[in-house]
Every structure is written in structure tokens, then in C-alpha cells.
């Protein structure tokens, strides 16, 4: 057996295998339409029995795998359903012959078979046959499912008879020796009368009966037979079959503990109704299992009821994994059992995933990686690496999952493949992005610390660029290269930056990059990548270049008419005059100018006038400068907003933002539950109309739970003023509402108790007041009493982001952003310092006593439903 089934799981051991195949010429879409309906009959309740029969369907199965059916009966093809088309009676003999020929391939293991004929009408189609069903067309076949159910019941009858025959074998000591294909030549000439040989026959047959019981829905019987097989096979060191018996024991125990299955399917399996009421309970770890009296002279006993009653035969969830490890170690002793070993590893991983034991699951997967299956085709390698990736994803090892998916992607374009699958490669590479903490949205890289391994991310992006080029999509290559340059610029060497920009220029000469969203065939959208890390100027706006200069003279140096030297688009340089202190060292100088047209501009150097001598200093001639010029993109003109607020500005910068990311910050102090209106004025101070305006907010990371909306607004009124002409302004009202939970302030409650606030024992006949004693009585001399001593102020921070555009820049997809930081200090407004109850005076109501404390410096009114208002003075507590 050379081809593993990577989708196998432990519960497959209780299924019977039915092969569904086309015979003759059958349209592929019609075949799979019928196949899907057949596969929908995945379990059948057997008449006059409380047992369920589970069916596993395959439309392709290698005959060589079928030869392992005695080793594990769920690998044996016991049912065959063939689908064919036949239009005339003349074609029927050939169709029937093909059907019988297909049965011959699996004749050694088949229990029953069916032929579904579509398109044949007339006398032949009117014949009543159990093994053949005739339908007029693929659309007119309403009873397919019912016929499949009848077919499954016939399989059960054969299965049950074989189980009883095996379990009640009357042939004395002459039990047949079950073998796997590669063992047959090794057993030629063995002494069949030896005790060792008889034990081998007994142990293997006992394991085989366990398989049949499991398939027939007799879970407890299967557990008993597996335990007995383990004892017999362990005593004679029959390691391959001992591993199979242990795996059978694990599978039965998994079915017992996890009736919904381990395959991770959206629709769970129905639990077996024959399970006892205590199904799912685990026996105590290390509990002894006694199986005395179950062996007859030939090792097979039909009556297992005593064993079921006397022992807890199901493994615990911990023991299941230990037995899987033992079984896999035995499989590893045989090079011809690599597929069995690999599939056992996969089954164990699925169980461990349900048990949330990821580290142990990774050990099984690591073992699976190194199992040698001989010469695999490229398609089989791709399947193997893809499944490994999915299993690592299942246990939460996302980076490991991404690694194997990337290996599968590279396998799609291996040199040995005549027609490399670049589209499949590209698709798999995209699926690896989350595992390497990589997205294709540049906004995810605009703030905060860089996540992931940059070197690996750069490599992956290069592979996406190459794959998209080989797919014949240069637009994708441009987008991925732009993303690489924008997000990974800080991690590229100078040589790498040069190579990336040269590649980008080569691609854009054939397919210019733009700001449109690229939609892939599977629906994935690639957002535009503006070069915010590279210098960008706006047409008509004042732009700056900063130089670091120094004065080597021992006296102050006067510099006149210092300006920029540029080439490319039209540029108006605004000269500057400055005085450099004597021997100044490095001194920053900012030179400004206005680009008058859009395009590319190169800053080549600067012009100065010193001592009456005009000089033009080119960057390429300066020894300390490594570049011959700085290339800057000039985008079309955009409008410009100026922001004003009704709340005073603040020098505080919300974390983790920087001052460069915020236009300004406002700060305010509110009591918990208070609402404040903030008026924002927006004035167009540019030369273009503002045509679009968007407002979003983001509450920065906080450990406080916020109730309701912190910031809210209605943008409709502001939008009605658009387009906003140069010099015009509009106003917008933002509502700030703070509702936090101050209930968990144990320190404050302790402070209140220290000050004698507790009012235990007060009557409730009338509201009583107890004024807070001055804290100065208990504090050292020189300390200032007051509310600040409590230090129970909480902080909320958010950022309002204005996104706007207009003019020629809007047409090209460009926009500006303006950010306003909002910092709010929230103080508690009222505390319930003590809660108690009084005995009820009637069955309709009871009394709840609350001690309410006003920690503020203001008078508060507390409103209670169906009660009078309660007035609390500053620092006062009432009940």
C-alpha cells in the first residue's frame, strides 16, 4: 500500500467501505451529482436492531489498498455501486459485461453490488432486479437514496453473518492465519502445528473479530476482542498486528469518548444509540483490566457478556494517546507499513486537537514528516505537504502550517513538472500570509511594532511577485512589489532597495501602477499601496527638504539666497537666508519650494551665496553624501483642511501614537456618566474644493470596559455643505460620553472604611446623613487633603480621523488625512459602599439597603424609580 488516505480519522474504523464508480461514458458533472446523493446516506439504522451502520464512500480506490482488508477491515471494499448510461437495448449486453468486469476487480472482498442505469427504457428497464436500477434520466431518479439504504442493509446482513462465523469458529485449532501482502512469502514452510503459530492465528483472528464487531455497531464487544488480541499478540511479539490491535482499541475508545467524531466536519456524527448511558465516562488512569475466562481452546469465544460486565474496557483519553504511540512504534519496525504508520499519526493528531494538547500533537506530526513512503509523484507530495499544513493549523501552529503550505506551493512548480502550476502556487502562497503575520493591506503596517520575521516576509513577497509574473499578470507583480517597498523598506539593504526599485520601474514601464483595488478571481481584494514612506509632494503645496550643514569658520557665517536645485517638473524654489554660528557643528536647515506640476522631480543639490560668491553644490560631488539625487513623486493638487475645537488643546499625546501622527490633541476631565459636546470647525485653507469627507474613530487600547459609545456624531449636516470651497468652513458636533465601571475599587472602599464611612446598624425610618470626617485629621502635617489623594481617576483615549479629498488628486485616487487625539480623565461620580438586606415584611417585597457615597466636590441628586430624589452633598454618605 503506497498511497495514504490523509483524511482518515479514528471513527473510520467503524465504517464499511463502498466504492462508487462510473462505467462506460458518464458525464462528470452528472456522475458527481449522483455520487453526492449516494454519499448523503452515510449511516443507516438497521431494521429490528438498535445498531447503526456507518458507510464511507470513495469514487477512486487502488486495488492494492484493498489487499490490506484482513489487516484492518475498514480498508476492504465491501460494496460497489456503478453508474452508467445506456440509451438502447442493443447497448445493454456490453453495459452488463462492464459491470461484471468491475466487480471482478474487487470480487475477493465484495459483499454486494449495485448498478444504476440512466437513459434506458423499454422491456429491459421494466425487469425487476435487486442488483440493477433503471432510471429515465439523471433528473428523474427520486428513489436513489432508498435503494442505497436497501443496499446498505444487505451489506449489514453479510457483515453480521461473517462476524458470527468468525466468532463461533468450530474448526478447532485450525484457525486460518491472516496476513498482510508482504508477509505471505515469509510464512511459507512454517510449522503450522507449533504453539507459537497457533497463538499467532488466534491473536490475529481475535483482532479481526474486533474489527467486525466495531463495524457491526457492537462497540463493547469490539473493545473486549481488542484487549484479548493485545494480550495474545504481545506474548508472541507479533508487532505489526499488535500495533493494529492497539490502534483498533484506540479507535473504539475514541468513538466511545467522542461520539461527534474527530474529523472536524461541520455536521457531527450522530452518537451510536447502542452505547450505554455512561458513554463518554473515563476509567481511572492505571485501572486494571481483567479479561479472564474469555478464551476458549481455539482463542475465540462468542459470549463476551461476562467480560463486558466485569471490566471497564474503554481506554481513558490519556491512555488513548499512549496506545497510539505504542502502535506507531510497532508500525515503524516495518518499512512496508509506512502508510499505516502515517495514517495512525494523522488519526492521533485529530484526537489530540480535540483534547487541546497541541504540543503532543506536534510530536506526532513531526514523526509523520520523516516517514518514508518511497517514490511519491509530485501530486502526492503536494497533497502530503498541504495536509500537514492543515493539521498544523488545526492544532494552532500557524507558522509551521505556513511553512508546509509554502513547501507545497514550491512543489507545484518543481522543475520535474512538465507544466508548472503557477496559479496553484500563487494561491497557496497567499494562504501562507497569515502564518507569517503578513497581510496585503499596507494599513496593517502603518502603526506599532513590526510583527513577524521580516527576512521571511521579504522572501515570500518576492515569490508572490515572481509567481504573478509567471501567471502573466504584471499588474499583480507591480502591486506586490509596491507593497514590499512600502512595508519592508526599513529591512532592505541599500543594494536590495536598488534592485527592488529597478524591478518596479521595469514592470511599470509595461503596466503602470495605480490606486485602484485589484480583485482576484477568488474574490480577494488587494488594496492600493500609497508610498507614504517615500517622499511625496503635492502639486501647488509648499514642500520641504532638510539639510544638515556646518560652519567650519571661527566666526559667524552669513548665507544668502540658499535654495534647491531640481530637475523634472516645474518647481518654484523659495530662497532662504541664514546665519551659522562659529564652528557650529551639524546644523539643520530647511529649504522650501512649490512644485507647479505633477510628475517626478529630482533634488540634485542646492544653491548658496556666501561672501558674494554664488555656488551650485551638486549632491553627487559631496564626499559625505551617498546619493546623486533624491527622487520625489509629485501628485496632483489636493485640498487642505485646518481643524479647530471648542475644547482646549493639550500637549498630551495618546499612546502608542507619536506627535507626527496627530494634528492636535484635546484633553478634558469628566465625571463618570457625564456627557460633553465638542464642536469641531473644519476650514478649507487650500486652493481646491473639498469634495469628500469621512470621519472614523478608534478607541486606543484600554483595560477599562466602556459602556455605550465613547464618541458619537452625525455627519449628514456637515456633508450637506460639500463641496467646500477654498476659504469656507463647516462645523461638526462630536458627543463625548463616559460610562465606566468603578465597582471594583477595593482600595477606595478600604480608604472609605478608614475614614469611618461605614454606617452599619442605622435605621431606615428616615434618611440619615453622616458627614465624612476631614481627612486632615488622619494625615501627616503638611499633606494636602482632597480628592486627588484617592488617585482613582481612569483614562480614556481615542483618535478621530478625518479623511478628505478633492480636485485632480481625487481623480487619481489620492486623499489627505487629519487626526485629532482625544484624552479624557474620568472621575467616579457615586459609590455604593455597602449593600445589605432586611427581613421581608410581606411576600410581595423586600428591603435592599444601599450606602451611597458622593466622592466629588459637588452636590449630587440620585434618582431612584418610585422613590424620592436623594440629595448628596460633597463627600457625604447616605443610606
N, C-alpha and C positions, 0 to 999 in steps of 0.2 A: 504494500500500500504506500503510494508515493505522494498523493495529493491530500493534504489535510483539509478538514472542514472547520474553518476558523469561527464559524457561527455556533459551534456545538456548545451546549451547556449541560449541567448535571441532569436536569429533568428530561433530556432527550433519551436517557437510558430507559424510560418507561414508555417510549413511543414505538410504534411499528412503522417501518419504512415502506412507503408506497411511491412507486415511480410512475410519473405521468409523462408520456412521450407522444410526439406526432408520428404517424405512419403515412408514408406517401407525401403528396404535396398538400400542405396545410398552411394557409396564410398565417404569418407570425402573429399579427395582432389578434386574429380570431382564436389562435391556439391559446395565447396568454389570457384572453378574455374568459375562456372556459376553464383554464388552469386556475385562475383566481377564484372562480366559483367553487371548483373542487377543493382547493386548499382552504376554503372557508369552513369546510367540515373537518375541523381539527380535533374534535373529540365527540365521541358518541356514547350515549348511555345505553348499556346493553339491556335488552328486554329480560324481564324475570330475574334481574340481578341488580345489586346496588353498586355495580362496578362501572367505571368509565374506561373506554379505550382511547388512548391518545394516538394521533396519526401525524407523522412527519412526511411531507411531500417533497419530492425533488423532481425536476424535469431533466436532470442530467446526473448520471451516477456511473462511475467506472466499474466495469465487471470485476476488476482485480480487487476493488474495495469490498465487493460482495463476498469474496473468499474469506474474509475475516469475520463472517457472520456467526460461526461457532464460538469465536473468542468473546465477542460482545454482540448479543442478538439484535441490538438496535441498529447494527450496521448491515443487517441482512435485508435484502429486498424481498418482502413477503407479499406485496401486492403490486399489480401492474395495470394501469389504465392507459389505453392507447386511444388517440383521437385521430380520425381520418376523414377524408372527403371521398364520396363515391356518387357519381351522377347517374350511372346507368347500370342495369343488371349485368351487362357484359363485363364491367369492371369489378364486380363483386368477388369472383374467384381469386383474382390477384390480390385484392384487398385482404381477403380472409387468409391467404397464404402469407402475406406480410405480417399479419397479426400473430399467426402461429410461429413465424420465424423470430419475431421479437420475444415471444415467450420462451423460446428455446435458449436464448442468451442467459436468462435468469431461472431456468427450469429447476435447478438444484435447490432453490430456496423458496420458490413461489408457493404461496398458499392458495391464491385465487387471482383471477384477472378479469378485466372488462374491456370491451371495445365499444367506443362511441362513434357512430357513423352519421355524418351530416350530408344531406343532399340526396339520399337515395329514397325513391318512392316506388310503390308497386307491390307485387306479390312477395318479394323477398323481405321488404321492410315491414310487412304485416305479420311475419313469423314471430312467435313468442319465444324468445330465448333469454336465459338468465345472464349469459355472458356477453350479449350484444344488445345495444340500444340504438334504435334508429330515430333520427330527427330530420325534419324537412330542411331546416336551416340553422345557422348559429344563433339566430334571433329567436327562433321558435323551439325552445328546449326548456320548458318550465320545470321539469322534474329531475334535472341533473343532480341536485343535492339529495333528493330522496333516494335515487339509485345509488349514489355514493354511500349513503348511510347503510343501505341493504348490503352493499359490497363489504363495508367495514364489519358488519355483523357476521358475515360469512368468514372473514379473516379471523374474528374472535373465536368462532367455533373451532377452527383448525388449531389456533393457538392454544385454546383450553385443552383440546384433546392431546396435543403434544406435551403440554405441561403435566397432565395426569399420567401419560405414558412414561415420561422420564422419571417422574416422582415415584411411580409404583413399578419400577423395573423388576421383572421376575426372572431375570436371566442369571441369577446367582452372582458369581464373581465376574462373569464375562460382561463387564461394562465397557462399551466402546471407548477408545481413547480419542478425545477431541484434540485437534491440532490446529495451529496456525500454518499458513502456507510454507514458511521457510523451515518448519520443524519436521515436515514429513520425511525428508531424506535422512534425518538424524535418528529416526526411530526404527529404521529398517534393521531387522535382525535382533531386536531386543528380546529379552526373556520375558514373555508375557505372563509367566507363572510366578514371577518374583513378587515378594510383598511390596517392594518399592514401586513396581509398575502398577499393582492394584491400587495402592494409595494414590498414585498419580491419576488413575482413571476415576477413582471415587471423588477426589478433590475437584477435578475439573468438571465432572458431571454435576456435583453439588453446586458449583458456581454457576453452571449453565442453567440449572433449575431455578436458581435465584433470579437470573435474568428473565426467564419465562414468567415467573411469579410477578416480578415487577411490571412487566408489560401487561400481564393479565389483570392488573389492579389489585394484587394481593401484597400490599406493602409490608405488612408484618411478617408474612411467610418469607418474603424475599430477604428481609433482614436476618432471619434465623438461618436460612441457607447460606448466605454470605459469610456469617460468623463461622459456621461449620466448615465451609470451604477454606477460610483463612487458616483455621487450626490444622486441617489436613495438609494443605499445601505448604504451610510453614515448616511442618515436620519433615518434609522431604526436599526442602529447598527448591521447589518448583517456582522460581522467582517471577517469571513472566506472568503466569496465571495467578500467582499470589498477588501481584500488582493489580490484575484485573478484578480479583475478588475484593481487594481493598477499595478499589475505585467504585465497584458496584455498591459496597457498603456505604461509601461516602455519598453516592448519588441517591440511594434510598433515604439516607438521613437528611440530605438537603431537601428532598421532596417532602419529608415529614416536617421539617422546621420552616420551610419557605414555600407553602402551597401556591403562592402567587408567582413563583418562578424566579430565576436569576438572570434571564436573558435581557432584561431591561426593556421589554416591549411595553407599548403604551397600554395595551389591554392585557391585564394579568390573567393567568390561567385560573379556571375555576378549581377550587380545592376538591380533592377526591372525597366523595361522600362516604366512602368506606372507611375513612380514618376514624379512630376513636375520638371521644370527646376531649381527651387530654393531648391531642396532636399539637405539636409545637413546643411542649414542655421538654426541658432538657434534663437528662440524668446528671447526677452529681459527678464532677470530674474525678476520675480514678475509681469509679464504681466498678465492682467486679461483675463480670458477665458469666453466668454458669449455663452451660448447654449440655448437661448430662442426659443420657438416655435417648438421645435423638438419632444415634447412629445404629443402623441395623447391620447385618452381616455384610451387605454389599455397600454400605455407606449411604443409602438413600431411604428415607422414611417419609411416607405420605402424611402422617399425622404430626403436625408441628404445634398443635394447640397447647400442649404442656409447656413447650419452650416459650411460647408467646406469653403465657400466663406467668411464668416463673422468672422472666428476665426483662430488664429494660434494654432492648436490643439496639435502640437508636443511639447513634453517637451524639455527643454534645457538639455545640458549634466549634469549640476549641479542638475537640478530638477529630472533627472532620478534616481540619487543615493538617493536623499531624499525620493522619492516614493518607491524605493526598501526597504529602511529602514522601512518605514511605513508598507509596505505589510508584511515584515518579522515579524514585531512586532505583527501584527494581526494573522499570522500563529502560532506564539509562544503561543497563547492562547489555542491552541487545541493540545493535546498530540497525537492525531491520524493524525495530519498533519505534523509530523516531517520530512518525506521525502520531502514534498512540500517546507517546510522551508529550508531544507538543499540545495535542488537544486536551490532555489532562491538565496541563499548566493553564490553558485558557479557561477551563471549567473552574479551576481553583481560584483564579483571579476574579471571575464573576461572583463567586461566593464571597470572597474577601471584600469585594466592593460593596456588597450589601451589608457586610459586617463592619464597614468603615475602618478596615485595617489596611491602610494604603501602603505602609512600609513593607509589610509581609507580602502584599500583592506584587509589589515591585520586584521582590526577590524571585518570585515565580516567573515574572516576565523576563527578568534578566537571564534566567535559565533557558527560557524559550528562545531567546535571541541566538544562543550558541548551539542549539540543537541542529545537527547536520542532517539535512534531508536529501543530500545528493545533488545532482544537477537539476536545478529549477529553471524553468523558462522565465523570460523577462516578465511576462504577465503574472506568473506565480510569485515572483519576487515583489512586484508592485503590490499584489494583494497581501502578501505577508507583512510588508512594512506598513501598509495602510491599516491593517487590523491591529498591529502592535501600537500604532499611533492612537487608534480609537480606544484601546484598552488602557493605555496610559492616561488618556483624557478621562476615562471612566473613573479612575482612582484619584484624579486631581493632579497628576504630574503633567502639567500643561507644557512646560518647556521640553520635557522628554518626548511628549506627544508631538510637539512641533518638529523636533529633531527627526523622528522617524517618518513623519509626513514629508519633510523636505527630502529625505533619502528616497522615498517613493517617487517624488517629483523628478528627481535626477534620474531615477531608473526609467522613467517614461521616455527619456531622450538619450538612453545609453547608446554608445557607438555601434553596438551589435544589432540594434533595431533598424530594419531597412527603412521604415517610415516613422521617424520620431514623432511622438505625440506632444507637440509643443503646447497645444491648447489644454490638454490634461495636465501637463507640467505647470502651466501658469495657474490653473485653477487650484491645484494642490499647494502651490507656493502661497497663494492668497490665504488659504486655510491655515497656514503656519503662523500668520502675523500675530494673532492674539497670544500664542505661546511665547513669543519673543517680545512681548509688551510693545507691539508695534501696530499702529493703525495708519490709515491713509488720509487722515484728516489733520492738516497742519495745526489746527487749533489745539489739538491734544498735546502739542509740544511747545505751546507758546508760553506757558507759565509753569513754575515749580521745577523740581529737580528732575533731571532726565532719568527715565526708568529703562532698565534692560541693559544688555551688553551692546554698546554702540558698534563695536567691530563686527559682531554677528549681524546686526541690523543693516549695516552698510553693505555687507556681503549679500544679504538677502535682497536688498533693493537693487543691487547690480544684477542679480539673477532675474528679477522681475523685468528689468529693462531689457535684458538680452532675450528673455522668453517672449516678451511682447513684440520685439523686433522680428524674431523668427516666425511669429504668428502673422507677420505682415501688417502690424498696426503701429506705425510710427507715432501716432498721437498718444498712445499709451506710454510709449518709451519716453516722450517729452514730459508727460505728467509725472512719471516715476522719477526721472532724473531731476526735475524741478523740485520734487518733494525731498529727494536725497540732499540736494544742495541747500534747501531751506532748513531742514530739520537736523542735519548731521554736519553742518558747516564747522562747528566747534571741534569736531572729532576728526576732521580731514587734515592731512599734512598739506604743505604748500604744493607739492607735486600732485597730490590727489585732487586738490582744488582745480589745478590747471587742467588735469585730464578730464574731470567732470565737466568743466565749462566748455572745453573744446568739443567734447561729445555732444553736449547740449546744443552748441552752435551748429554742429553738423546735422543733427536731427531737425532743428527748427528751420534750417535752410530749405528743407523739403516739406515740413509740416509745422507751421508756426504755432507756438503755444498761446493759449488764451485763458480767459477767466470763466469759460463755460463748464458746467458739470458734465462729466463723462459717465454715461450709464453703460454698464457691461451687460452682456446677454442674459446673465442670471439675475439681473436687477440691482446688483451692487452699484452704488453711485460713488464716483471719485470726485471730491470737491476741488475747486480751483486752489492753486498754490501761489499766493502773492509773495514776492520776495521781500518780506519785511526785515530780514536780517541783512540784506544787501541794500546799499544806498539807493533810495528812490526820491526823486524830486517831483514837485507838481508844477506844471506849467503856470506861469504868472504869479507864483508864490515865492516869497523870499526864502532862499536856501543858504545853508551854512557849510563851511569847511573849516575845521580847526587844525592849526599848525602849531608845532612845538618849536620855538626858536630860542636863541640865547644871544646875549650881548657879550662878546669877548673883550670889549674895551673897558678901561678902568674908569670910564666916565659915562654919564647918561647919553644914550644914543637916540636921536630923533629920526623916525622913519616916516616918510611921506608917501602918499598915493600907493599904498600897498593893496594889490588886487590880484584876482585869479587869472591864470592863463588857461583857456579852454579851447577845445576843438569839437566839432559836431554841430549840434543845434545852436540856434541863435541865443546868446547869453549876454545879459546886461550885468557887468561887474560893477559893484559899488565900492569905490576906493575907501581905504581906512588910513588914519594917521595914528601913530602911537609912539610912546616914549619908553625905551627899555632901560631899566636901572643898570648901573655899572656892574659888570660881571654878574649878570642876573641869574645865570644858570638857565635851565629849561623854563620857558615862559609861554603860556598858552595865548595864541592869537586866533581870533575868529574872523574869517573873511566871508562876506555875504555877496549875493547876487540874485538875479531873477532870470530863470530860463523863459524865453519868449515863445518857444515852440516845443512840441512833443517829439520824442525820439531818444537817441543815445548821445550822451555828452561825455567827453574825457577831460578830466582835470590834469593838465600836463605840468603845471608849475605855478609860479607867482611872479608878479612884477613889483619892484620897490624903487623908491627914490631916496638915496642916502648920500649926504654931502653934496647934493645937487646932481648926482650921477644916477641915471635911470638904468636899472638892471632887470633882465628877464632870466629868472632862475628856473631851469627845467629839472623836474624830479629825477630824470634818468641820469643827470650829471652830478647829483648829490651822492656822496660816498655812503652816507648813513641811511639812505632810502633804498629799499629793495625792489621798488616798482618804478616803471617808466611812466605810469599814469594810472589814474583811478577812473574806471568806467562807471557811469551813473545812468540809470534809466530815468527819463523824464516822461511822466504820464500826463494825459490831457488834464485840463484845468478842472478843479473841484471847488465847491463852496466851502466856507469856513464858519463855524459856529463859535460864539462866545457865551459862556454859561455864567449865570448869577443866581444866588439863592437868598431866601428870606432868613435862613439860619446862618449864624456867623461861621466863617471859615475856621479851620483848625489846622495846626501843623502836624496833627497825628496822622500816621499812615497805617491803614488796616493791614494786618499781617495775613498772608505772606507776600503781599504786593509791595512794589517799590514805588518811589515817588514818580519815576518816569512813566509808570503805567496809569497814573491818575492825573486828571487835570486839576482837581482840587478835592478837599475833604471838608465835610461839615461835622460838627460834634454837638450833641445835645444831651441833657440829663432829664429823665422821665421817671415817674413813679410807675410801679407795676400796674398794668391795666389802663394806663393813660394813653390818649391819642393826641397826636400833634400834626398839624398841617404844615407842609413845607412847599413854598411857592418857588418854582424854578423858572427863570427867564432865559430864553434862547434867542440870541441876536445874530443875524447873518452879517458878518463883518467881511465877507469875501466879495467877489465880483460875479459869482454865478448864483442862479436861483437854487434854493433847496427844494428838491422835488420829492424826495422820500425821507421818511424819518421813522426809526424803530427804537423801542425802548425795552430793555430787558434788565432784570436784576438777579443778583446771585448773593445769597447769604453765605458768608465765609464760614469755614469750619468752626463749629462751636459745640461744646459739650452740653449746652443748655437745650432743653426741649422747648421749642417755640410753638405756642398755640395760635392758630389762625395765621393770617398773612401779616408778615412784618412790614412790608412795603406794598402799597397798592395805589393804582391810578387809573384814570380813564383818558385814553389818548385821542378819543374821537374829536374833541373840541380843538385840540392842537392840530390834528391832521386837516381839519377843515380850512386852516389858514394857508395850506400849501397850494401852489409853490410860494415859498417865502422869498421875496425879492431882497436884493442887497440893501442893507440899512434897516430892514424891518425886523420886528421881534415878536415872539409869542410867549405865552406863559402856560405853565403846566403845574397842576397841584398834585403832590405826592403825599399820601396819608401814611404816617408812621404810627404803628400800633404795637405796643409791647405787652405781651402776656406770657409770663414765665412762671415756673413752678418754684416757689420758695419754701415748700413744705418740708424739705429735708434738711433744714438748717439746725442741726443738733447743737452746734457751737453757740448760735444765737440763743436757742432755748436755754442752754446752760447759763449764759450771761443773764437772761431774764430771771432765772431762779436765784442766781446770786444776788440780784437786786431786790428780792422779796416780792416778786410779782405774783407768785402762786397764790391762788385765792380759794384754797380748799376749805370746805365747811361753810361757805357763805350761803345764806338762804336765798331762795329765788322769788320771794314775795314781791320784791321791788328791785329795780336796777340799782345796784350799789357800785360805787366807784372806789378805787384805790389808786391814788396818785403815785406815780413812780418816784421813789426816793432819788434825790440827786446823786449822780454817780460820783460827784466830787467828794462825797463822804467816804467813799471806799477807795479812792485813788490817791497815789502819792502826791505830795505837794509839788506844784509846778506843772502837772499834767493838765491838759485842757479837756474837760468833759464835752461830750457832744456825740452826735450821731455817727461821725466819722470813725469813732472808736470801734463800732461794730464791724466795719470792713466787710459788709455783706452786699456790696454793690456788684451786680452782674453786668456783663458787657455783651452787646450785640453789634455786629459789624456786617455791612453789605456794600455792594458796588452797583451803582446804576450805570448802565452802559447805553449811550446814545449812538446809534449807527445811522448815518445820513449820507446822501449823495445828490448829485445833480450835474447839469452841464454835460460837456463832452466826456468827462471822466465816467459818468454814469453809463453812457452808451457802451463804453469799453469794459464795464463791469467793476469799476473801482469805487471805493467809498472811504469815508473817514469815520473814526470812532472817537468818542469823547466820554471819559469815565469820571464819575463822581463818587467818592467814598463817603459812606455814612457810618458814623460812630455814635452809639447810644449807650450811655451808662444808665442802668435800670436799678432803682432802689425799691425795696419792699414797701408796700403801702399798708398792709394789715397782716397780723399773725393770729392764728388760733393757738394759744399757748397751752391749753389744757382742754380735754374733752372727757366728759363723764355723763352718766345717766342716773335717773331717779326711778324708783319702782313705779310701774304703771298704776294709775288710779282707776283705769277702765280698760275694757278690751279694745277700745277704738283708738286710743292714742297713748303715747308715752312721752317722757320729757328727756330731751338731749340738752346738756349744758355745755356751752362753749365759752371759754375765756378768750376775749378778743383784745389784742394789744395794738395800739397805734404807735409805730416806731418813728413817725415823721414829726416834723416841727409845725405841722398844720392841723387844723381841726378837720375830722373826718365824719361823714354820715354813712352809717351802714344800713342798707335797706334789706329787710327780710320779708319774704312773702307772708301775707296775712298777719303782719305784725307791725308794730310801730317802729319808726326810724330810731336808730341808736346813735347818739352823738358822742364821738370820742375826741377829747382834747389831745393835744400833743403829748406824747409819752404817757398815755393813760391806758389802763386795762379795765375792762368791764366784763361782767357775765350777763 
